[in-house]
Amino acid sequence: MTKPIVSVIMPAYNCAGTICKAVDSVLAQKVDLELIVIDDGSQDGLENKLAGYKDNPAVCYIKNEKNMGAAASRNRGIAMASGEYVAFLDADDWWEPGKLQKQISCIEKTETILCCTARELVTLEGEPTGKVIPVKEIITYQNLLHHNSINCSSVLIKSDIIKQYEMVHEDSHEDYILWLEILKKHQKACGINEPLLKYRLSAKGKSGNKLKSAGMTFKVYRYAGFGIIKSIWYFCCYAIHGIWKYFVA
């Protein structure tokens, strides 16, 4: 297999019922890629579910010796990545065809280092809700402080950049902390306002429990080094936008 253009990192834990749709959506992309699936100690027959892909040279399956969490699993995948770009996809989400090609073009056109996309919310069963969460064409550090518009499963980022960082603080929103660190240094990211990501709603995820998610968001600002007053200010901005995002827009 030639060196891939994109390395796709997919942490997976007890998701045998959804992972094939996610994997197939990656393999349907018209880009040379490698898919690194990190099984985080699943106990639902996930490895058997992926047996049909074992002869595909683009798919690399590894299993953690013990449950490490999504952040550590992604870090492990990033360390293994050999592509020019790294993309993330959770095992219960999936992509639309052409996503990666459009993102590579967007990064090259805007001379940025990270691209995200809009996402369509789907039910636990994968049915569309009709709700689309948009993104701006250009996202700055200041934009990101007010709310996290960068969904991890939509991200494509230059490999040499992401390899300088790690996802930490899994008691918070570790991806949000990471995007803040990156944009604080690199100033801006680009966005494609098309729902190229299908995002499955689940009560089990961090965002499923809104009260818990809110507490985690407040921790993001504290981990970012802000004092109490400034953290409260940005948290209020986040809360207002959250109401708009899910109930108004």
Order of alpha helices (4+ residues) and beta strands (2+ residues): beta-alpha-beta-alpha-beta-alpha-beta-beta-alpha-beta-beta-beta-alpha-beta-alpha-alpha-beta-alpha-alpha
